[in-house]
Amino acid sequence: MSIKKHIDYIEIPSTDIAQTKAFFARLLGWEFVDYGPDYCSFNDGRLNGGFYLADATMSRASGSALIVFYATDLEAARDRVGEAGGKIIEDIFSFPGGRRFHFAEPNGSEFAIWSDK
């Protein structure tokens, strides 16, 4: 069996799928395919994934993986998070290789956006 050497699909918990879809549609322009009331899929142009209905959310504090997006204009991306209904949980900071910030989508799952600019 031949195994590709990249992540093929990612599934993310959501306590309210409709709200999560609305947030990512506004923030990133994603479109979704619904598979019943408890699941939807997306494609960001490179990666396929989905949101599934769950009681829990993901965060670094709970030991979850951190999904990190890239933006050329970090300040504009931070502003868009707030405009889309998200919450900044760690403002822009520097790290070796660039800068990033962490945010929670409206249901509380944590994500980050980074830039090398």
ABEGO torsion letter per residue (X at the ends): XBBBABBABBBBBBABAAAAAAAAAAAAGBBBBBBEAABBBBBAGABBBBBBBBABBBBAAAGBBBBBBBBABAAAAAAAAAAAGBBBABBBBBBBGEBBBBBBBAAGBBBBBBBAX
